[in-house]
Amino acid sequence: MPIHLFKLPILVRFSVVTELEYQEIFLLSLCSRRTTFLVEKAGIRAPKLTFQLEERNGYNRFKIGIMDNFILLPIIRLKHVTELKSKGTFTVKFGLEYEADTSLQLRCKMYCMQDGSFQHIIDCAHEPVVVQKAFQKHINSIFHYSDTYHLILSMKCKGPLPNITNVSKIQIEDETVDPQFLTNVLTRIPLNLHKLPRLVRLLIVTESDYQDLFLLSLCSHRTTFLIEKAGIKAPKLIFQLQERHGHDQFKIGLSGYSLRYGWILLPIIRLMHVTKLKSKRKFNVKFGLDDEGDTNLQLRCRMVCMPDGSIQHRIDCANDPMVVQKAFQKHINSIFHYSDGYQLITSMKCKRPLPHISNVSKIQIEDETDTVDPQFLKNLLTTYPDSHTLSVVPDIMGELPKDSPFFQVQDIFVQSQCGPDYFHNFVGRNMELHNVAFTEQDVIQFLQKWISNEAYHNLETLSLWTRYATNGGNPINGDMIRQAIEFERYDPNEPEKRPAQYVVESCPYVGSIPGKYDLDERFVEIKRITDGKRAFLYADGVHVKLFVLKSSLNEINSSLINCSII
């Protein structure tokens, strides 16, 4: 039964209004000036509001609503049409102070949604920028809203950008995006970084993620300069080269972790090397004010939806990969003030030359189903001579010569099958072999050379994993190894004679973390004859570990003497 609100007591009127949903309150406010005044006096306040502009059936439609679990609950749905049907139209003048150009002729339609609820859509043929401004101001008024808006855009919309104010967050929902469109958004939407106070500009930049900052830096020299001045520093960066759909793709990003996938790379930039760049939505970028013409790159930016639902941007480029990689690395280093070493992840499936990047400190070769030959390893370590860590996942085909630069690398991790020559010829600090075929005599020979100081002077850790199938079907005989050397067992009555734990600080592959081992009764202690340096040996079953203390016994005694003198 219809109820006449204005014949009810004022407190009852307010009670009725406050029980309504936001969409119903908005529609009520359009009925008359008295209902608008009633809604305003009820003092209802809306939470964070979102403005969305999208394309539907050839028309632009905008919504103002509330985001709930990534779903927009509209307060208003308005469709911009070219002509308004005369049936069912009505005229609304927003606010007592508005001019005639905001007296809008509207048509309201009701739709039944899939979930059984009803939604109202308002059609309007007026100038979109006038309509959007009027509706935003009306929403702000009736809900006493002064907070910022979240803006969701689509490049499918053909008209001008929305005429709304107080935008703090922008989201673009398309598969591909034109960087010129990004520039227009950041300069034409009222969120104009360069017109904001300097401290506000820097605050907005520092709150953005690394990928957004990189894309923003491509818009203009001014945005590049703004990001550099913000002083944002990136943590350890990773450069990954992989094959995707017949093309080589490289990424520069950060190490991340996912409960579903474990270690993941969080890209700052994702670039695909293509043979020809489609003409649609190309743009030119010159990296740095001082760069030469050969780093004027023609690019195309696309938006890709990832399996986890997140949105990533991919840049296509047909320029020389060597030039592109050098330019992008230099740009990343500049905007994020990065001078640390890079970790390189490469794949044997990539057919082009090795990446043209500098300051590589760690290398990882992935693709478990592939193989790698000794010549590739030599080329790799010659190209990146400063690398101190190497991780190899695929099988190494062929014998590595004793003088191979492979054995000179300080930290090595090999997952594939290999032989005892790998640890016999090693001259670095840390080696971990996950599928190595060896005998007790191979380990005894290694230990005797370390004890006599004949070899392995820089060794810190050695970890050998074997499998019964690679060792004649038998486990390692730890007693045989221990009987061939002099050692000291763990004394539970004097636990202070050795450290309680040993920390393996080497992290040879992406996602690995330092490991801690209890030096309990499973380990025996051995000493190097020449300087008394101590090491702890575990040998049993399928595993051999050797941990060398960084300080020798003489150094420890000298330190104790100095401490007692002081």
C-alpha positions, -999 to 999 in steps of 0.1 A, spaced: 0 0 0 15 34 -10 27 55 19 29 93 17 62 101 34 55 137 41 23 129 60 43 109 85 60 124 116 95 136 108 113 110 129 93 82 112 103 97 78 140 96 87 136 61 100 121 49 67 148 66 47 176 52 67 163 16 62 164 19 24 193 7 2 216 32 -14 201 27 -49 165 32 -35 177 64 -16 192 77 -48 160 71 -68 139 87 -40 161 118 -42 151 123 -79 114 124 -71 113 161 -59 132 187 -41 114 178 -9 126 141 -11 162 154 -19 161 176 12 147 147 33 175 123 22 202 149 29 188 156 64 187 119 72 225 121 74 232 89 55 269 85 46 282 62 18 314 42 21 342 43 -5 326 49 -39 337 36 -73 330 52 -107 330 28 -137 327 36 -173 321 7 -197 308 -2 -231 275 -22 -233 258 -30 -266 273 -1 -285 266 25 -257 287 39 -230 274 32 -195 286 46 -163 280 34 -128 286 49 -93 286 23 -66 302 4 -38 329 -23 -43 322 -54 -23 345 -84 -28 356 -71 -62 319 -68 -73 305 -33 -79 271 -28 -63 256 2 -82 239 31 -66 232 45 -101 234 29 -136 233 55 -164 234 47 -202 245 75 -226 222 72 -256 220 92 -288 182 98 -286 158 94 -257 125 77 -264 96 101 -254 76 75 -235 83 75 -197 108 104 -197 110 129 -169 131 161 -162 153 165 -132 171 197 -121 199 188 -97 202 212 -67 188 246 -62 220 263 -74 224 245 -107 222 262 -140 198 252 -169 224 230 -186 220 205 -157 183 202 -161 184 167 -175 157 147 -193 159 111 -182 142 78 -187 142 51 -160 139 14 -167 138 -16 -144 156 -49 -151 154 -82 -134 189 -95 -127 200 -132 -128 200 -134 -90 163 -123 -89 170 -88 -78 158 -56 -96 182 -29 -109 172 4 -124 190 19 -155 186 56 -164 189 66 -200 201 101 -209 209 118 -242 226 149 -228 263 157 -231 281 129 -211 306 153 -194 276 174 -181 257 144 -169 286 128 -151 295 160 -133 259 165 -122 254 130 -110 287 130 -91 278 162 -74 243 150 -65 257 117 -50 282 137 -30 255 160 -17 228 134 -6 254 110 10 276 137 24 306 122 5 339 140 5 363 110 1 381 101 -31 368 80 -60 381 48 -75 378 50 -113 374 20 -136 379 27 -173 377 8 -206 393 17 -239 362 3 -256 343 35 -247 345 59 -276 337 92 -259 358 115 -239 372 105 -205 348 109 -176 343 144 -162 347 135 -125 368 150 -97 387 137 -67 400 105 -83 427 87 -63 428 53 -79 425 43 -116 419 8 -130 419 0 -167 401 -31 -178 412 -42 -213 433 -69 -229 455 -42 -245 461 -6 -236 477 22 -256 503 41 -236 490 73 -252 457 65 -235 476 61 -202 491 95 -208 457 110 -215 443 94 -183 470 108 -161 469 143 -177 432 148 -185 414 130 -157 414 155 -127 441 132 -112 470 152 -128 502 143 -110 520 174 -122 494 198 -109 494 183 -74 517 196 -47 552 181 -48 548 161 -16 514 147 -28 529 137 -61 557 118 -43 532 102 -19 511 89 -48 542 75 -66 556 58 -35 522 40 -30 523 25 -65 537 -10 -72 568 -15 -92 550 -25 -124 528 6 -123 558 28 -117 576 14 -147 546 20 -170 542 55 -156 579 62 -164 573 54 -201 546 82 -204 569 111 -205 603 125 -193 584 144 -166 570 112 -151 604 95 -154 620 124 -135 592 123 -109 598 86 -102 635 91 -99 631 120 -75 608 98 -53 639 78 -44 622 44 -46 647 16 -44 640 -19 -57 652 -50 -38 672 -78 -55 662 -79 -92 659 -110 -114 662 -111 -152 644 -141 -168 646 -151 -205 622 -178 -216 604 -191 -247 567 -183 -251 546 -193 -282 576 -193 -305 590 -160 -293 616 -151 -267 602 -133 -237 622 -115 -211 611 -103 -177 627 -81 -150 611 -86 -117 612 -95 -80 612 -128 -62 578 -136 -47 560 -166 -31 526 -181 -37 509 -208 -16 498 -225 -48 529 -223 -69 557 -218 -44 584 -194 -57 571 -170 -84 586 -141 -103 567 -108 -98 574 -89 -131 582 -52 -132 584 -55 -170 573 -83 -193 587 -79 -229 581 -101 -259 606 -101 -288 586 -103 -320 596 -103 -356 571 -77 -367 551 -52 -346 515 -47 -354 508 -11 -365 478 -7 -342 485 12 -310 523 15 -314 542 42 -295 578 54 -294 599 57 -263 633 73 -259 650 61 -228 668 88 -209 676 124 -219 711 114 -228 705 82 -248 715 79 -285 691 73 -313 696 36 -313 675 34 -281 645 51 -296 623 20 -294 589 14 -310 567 -6 -286 532 -20 -282 516 -25 -247 491 -52 -241 471 -62 -209 472 -99 -200 449 -116 -175 469 -141 -154 457 -175 -140 453 -160 -105 431 -133 -118 456 -105 -116 464 -82 -146 498 -79 -161 511 -57 -188 532 -71 -217 552 -50 -241 559 -62 -276 590 -50 -294 606 -58 -328 638 -39 -323 672 -56 -319 669 -77 -286 704 -67 -276 696 -30 -278 662 -35 -261 676 -55 -232 704 -30 -226 680 0 -227 654 -15 -204 680 -26 -178 695 9 -179 661 24 -174 652 1 -146 685 9 -128 679 46 -132 643 49 -120 648 25 -91 684 36 -82 696 0 -86 733 -9 -85 732 -44 -71 738 -76 -91 712 -93 -112 701 -129 -110 697 -143 -145 673 -172 -153 677 -185 -188 663 -214 -209 679 -236 -235 647 -232 -255 655 -196 -264 672 -195 -298 686 -160 -297 720 -150 -283 724 -147 -245 708 -116 -229 728 -84 -233 728 -73 -196 755 -64 -172 762 -70 -135 750 -106 -134 760 -122 -101 738 -154 -102 727 -176 -130 700 -203 -131 694 -226 -161 658 -239 -160 638 -264 -180 640 -298 -164 631 -316 -197 660 -299 -217 697 -306 -218 727 -283 -217 761 -290 -233 796 -280 -218 801 -254 -246 770 -235 -237 781 -234 -200 815 -221 -212 798 -194 -233 775 -185 -205 802 -181 -179 825 -162 -203 796 -138 -211 790 -131 -174 824 -134 -158 814 -118 -125 788 -146 -117 796 -162 -84 766 -186 -83 754 -211 -109 723 -234 -107 717 -260 -134 684 -279 -136 686 -297 -170 709 -326 -177 745 -317 -186 754 -338 -217 791 -346 -222 821 -344 -200 832 -311 -184 870 -305 -188 890 -301 -156 898 -265 -166 862 -256 -174 851 -222 -159 822 -242 -144 845 -255 -116 857 -219 -109 822 -207 -99 821 -201 -61 786 -215 -55 772 -244 -76 739 -263 -75 733 -292 -100 700 -310 -100 707 -335 -128 727 -367 -128 765 -363 -126 797 -380 -115 824 -376 -88 845 -355 -111 822 -326 -103 832 -323 -67 868 -336 -73 875 -307 -97 856 -280 -77 877 -251 -64 849 -228 -52 832 -224 -18 798 -242 -19 786 -271 -40 753 -290 -38 748 -320 -62 713 -336 -60 718 -367 -81 755 -376 -81 769 -412 -86 799 -418 -63 815 -444 -41 829 -444 -6 864 -442 -21 855 -410 -41 845 -393 -8 876 -406 11 899 -392 -16 882 -358 -14 884 -357 24 921 -367 25 930 -339 1 911 -314 22 927 -327 55 962 -325 40 954 -291 25 963 -304 -9 931 -291 -25 898 -274 -18 913 -245 2 883 -223 -2 856 -249 5 828 -240 29 801 -266 23 797 -298 2 764 -316 -1 761 -348 -21 728 -367 -27 729 -400 -44 703 -426 -53 705 -463 -49 702 -467 -87 733 -446 -93 754 -463 -66 751 -500 -76 718 -503 -56 735 -499 -22 734 -471 3 765 -452 13 786 -469 39 794 -441 64 815 -463 87 839 -471 58 844 -434 51 849 -426 88 874 -454 93 897 -440 66 902 -407 83 909 -393 118 879 -378 134 864 -369 168 829 -379 178 803 -357 194 807 -357 232 773 -350 249 791 -342 281 811 -314 264 787 -299 239 805 -266 240 835 -280 221 816 -274 189 790 -249 176 754 -260 183 744 -252 147 759 -246 113 742 -221 89 746 -226 52 743 -191 38 746 -200 2 713 -197 -18 722 -210 -52 688 -209 -69 658 -186 -69 636 -193 -39 662 -211 -18 669 -199 17 698 -203 42 696 -237 60 705 -245 96 718 -279 107 723 -292 143 758 -304 148 748 -332 170 759 -369 173 752 -374 136 783 -353 127 819 -362 134 846 -335 135 877 -335 113 906 -311 112 930 -298 85 965 -306 94 983 -274 84 961 -248 102 937 -268 124 906 -256 105 876 -276 116 849 -293 96 819 -315 104 811 -346 84 778 -364 79 779 -396 58 751 -422 58 725 -437 35 722 -415 4 737 -382 17 771 -368 25 776 -334 40 807 -315 49 805 -282 67 838 -262 72 840 -236 100 851 -202 86 875 -197 115 904 -221 121 913 -235 155 944 -213 156 923 -182 148 898 -191 175 926 -196 201 942 -163 191 909 -146 195 905 -161 229 940 -150 240 934 -114 228 901 -114 247 918 -125 279 945 -99 275 919 -72 272 
